[in-house]
C-alpha cells in the first residue's frame, strides 16, 4: 500500500466512525425527546385513573424531567453536530486526496489541523451543565476549516 492509500483508509475509517457516533448521539437525543412526550401523555392519563400504583404514576411523571436533564447535561444534539461536522471534513479531505491530486504531505497536515481545530471546537459546540450552547456565528462555524489544495 502506498502512503496515499494508507491515509485514505485512515480518513475513511475516521469518517465512518465519526458519522456513526453522530448518528448515535442524534438518535439518543430524539429518543429522549419522544420518551418525554410519551411519558407526559401517559402520566396525564394515569393521574385520572387508578390503573397503576401511585408510585408508578409518579415515576412516569418524573420521566420527562429526567430526559430533559440528560439532554441538558450530556448535550446529545451538540455532540451529534460536532461528530457530523468533523465527519464531513474527513470525507472532504479523503475525496480531495483521491480525486483532486492533493499531495500526501498536504493532506496529512490538513488532517492534523482538522483534529486540532475540532478539539478546540468541542467546548463551544457541546455544552455541559447549566447554560445551553449559544448559536455559532458564520465565522465561528467556519473556524477550523482547512482549505484543501
TAZIVEN-V146316 format. One line per field, one symbol per residue. ss: DSSP state (@ for helix, = for strand, . for the rest). A space follows every 10 residues. Layout:
ss->???
This chain:
ss->..@@@@@@@@ @@@@@@@@@@ @@@@@@@@@@ @@@@@@@@@@ @@@@@@@@.. ...@@@@@@@ @@@@@@@@@@ @@@@.@@@@@ @@@@@@@@@@ @@@@@@@@@. ...@@@@@@@ @@@@@@@@@@ @@@@@..... .......@@@ @@.......
